[in-house]
Each structure stands twice: as structure tokens, then as C-alpha cells.
Amino acid sequence: MDFLSGLPLTPKKKDVVWVSVDRLTKLTHFIPVHTDYSLDKLVELYISEVVRLHGVPVSIILDGDPRFTSRFWKKLQEALGTKLNFSTAFHPQTDGQSERVMQILEDMLRCCALEFEGN
């Protein structure tokens, strides 16, 4: 799981994409969120968009984002029975699948922006 930030604000006031990649099936979820969503809101989205469709994951690889290192998030995952694995700094290959998906998403968004720039 990771966040793609630095995007322009959408009409629905979203400026970040939360990316979640299933390591086995490569199924990817792109969840539009706002930069200052509370952890409660992110948990609500996590339950409704990921857990509802696929069940509780056995393990999750995360970067060091403060939203994922909070005590609340750790306790939630502990209660769900999910093991949290954090990628180490300067070793993005630990979470290579989501990093690659984020790169593809950035390329797709850039192409869309160039396509619709004149309209």
C-alpha cells in the first residue's frame, strides 16, 4: 500500500490516490482520497474497498508513511490478524509491485493530462 500524492484537486476534492496491490493476483485498487483524510476515514475506506471485496489480508507491505505507522492502524491490523511488514528506507524493491504500479499510474495520468490539456 502506498499513496500517490501531488495531484491536482478533482471536482470531488480528492488529490491523492491510495494504491493497494494484491501480491498474488496483482489485482490493484486505486482509491481517491484527500490529503488530510483522518485515519478513521482511511480505515473506513480500507474496510469498504479492500476487505469487503477480498477479505482480511494475511500480510501487508507498507512504506514508512505516518498514517500506517500509527498505533491505531497497528492495533486494527492486529485485531484483524494481519501481519504488517514495513519496507526499509532506500530499498523500494521491497515493495516493488506497488512502486511499479504507481509508476504506471503516473504515466497514465500524465498522458490523460496531455490529451485533455487543449480542451
N, C-alpha and C positions, 0 to 999 in steps of 0.2 A: 504494500500500500504506500502510496505517495501522493503528493499534491503538486499539480502543475499550476503555478501562480504567475502573476504578472500579465494577466489577460485583461482586455478592456471590459468594462462593465456591460452586461447584457441588459435588455429591457426588463428582465425579471430580477435585476440587481445581483447577479452572480458574476464573480470574477476569478474563480478558482475551479479547477477540475480535480476531483478526488478520484484517483486511479487505483483500481483493485484488480489484480491479475491472479487467476487460479493457476498454480504452477503445474498441475496435472493436465487439465483440459485446455489451458491457455485462454479460457473464457475471460473476457475483460469487461469491467464495469467502469463507465465514466459518469461520475455523479457531480453535477454542477452545484457548487456551494459558494458562499460568500466568505471573504477573508476572516471576518470576525464572528463566524458562527460559534456558538457556545459548544462545549464538549457534549452537553446534553443533546443538542440538536444533531451533532455528528453521530452520536450513539443511536439516536432515533433513525437516522438515515441508514446507518450500518445495519441495524436490525431489519428495516423495511426493504432495503435494496439488495443486501447480500445474504444475510441469514435466512430471510423469508424464502428466498429462491433456492439456496444451496445447503441450508443447514449450517450448523456451527463448524467453522474450520478447525482442523486438528492443530495447525500451527500457522503463524503469520510472520512474514519477514517485513520489518519496518525500518525506516531510517530514523534518525535521532530527532524527528520533529517533536517539539514540546507537547503537541496535542496527544501524541502517542506515548510519551514517557510519563504522563501524569499518573498519580496514584489511583485516580478514579478509573481510567482506562485499564490499568493493570488489574485492578480488583474486578472489573467487569469481565475481562477475559479469563481471569482465574475462576470466577463463578461459572462461566460458560464452559470451562475445561479446555481453553485454547492456550497453547504454548506460544509465548511471544519471543521472537528472535530478532535482535537488532543488528542491522548491518553496521560495520565499522567505518569510521571516517576514512575518506580517501580510498575506499575499496568498493566502488559502485557495482563491481561484478558480483558481489554477494547477492544483490537484488537485481541482477541483470535483466530478467524478463520484464519487470515493470519499468526499468530505465529505458529499455528498448521500445516498449510500448509508448512511453512518454515522448520519446524522440519521434516516433511515427505520428503521434497525435499532434505534436508541434508542427511537423511538416504539413500535415493535412490542414490544420488551421491556417497556416501561412498561405497555402495555395488558395483556400477559400477567401481569405482576406484580399489576396491579389486579384482573384476573379471578380469579386464584388466591389472592388475599390472605385471603379468608374460609375457605379450605379447609385 
